[in-house]
């Protein structure tokens, strides 16, 4: 009861623009992780999102028990040149979705967010690109931060280049331009527990391409919106790219 869906994503690289690299270096890390895996230098990194409508439904599902018994035993890695397995335990957290949006509307109430999460379009065959921006802020400022993430999401979801695109979604981004299409969807999540005096947030976005995302960070409108939040960030931002391997929405 209350289950909304499950998504599995594999990390392929990291956003360059979130590190404030010069624009000519944008996208240079887009598939660096995937290349390192293929060369045997890194293990695969996966993101598993299990969605429930409310905390009571999550608690009733006994998800922590499932993670420990069914998933953790499968996460073993043999480093190059060794014969012993290293156990990789999942770094689990319970996050609450604060606000979300797609190309049609913004979802800001619990029921609307639940409907959005139960009907996501990020299926593997679409070959979309996910970015998950990790930041931490002082928990004493969390109310101020959460008042600012809504306007940031609306800017991130609704801007595009060129501004006068006839379809109102923008043009495909590329290595040698600054165009970009609207995000397919965006979502901001807050950890329901603190880590000492800090609280972590995830900014989860799905895009048509790496270049659309990287070029969006060059847009002055996005930069202005992000600067309203930036003074509160004390850890991060770290923003990996992922490709979706599996998505199951609630029937």
Secondary structure, DSSP 4 states (H G I P E B T S, - for coil): --EEEEEEEEEEEE-SGGGT--GGGTTTTTTHHHHHHHTTSS---EEEEEEESSHHHHHHTTHHHHIIIIIGGG-EEE-TT--SEEE-------EEEEEEEESS-EE-SHHHHHHHHTT----GGG--EEEEEEEEEEGGGHHHHHHHHHHHHHHHHH--BSTT-TTSS-----TT---BPPPSEEEEEEESS-BTTEEEEEEEEEES-HHHHHHHTT-HHHHHHHHHHHTTEEEEEEEEEEEEEEEEE--
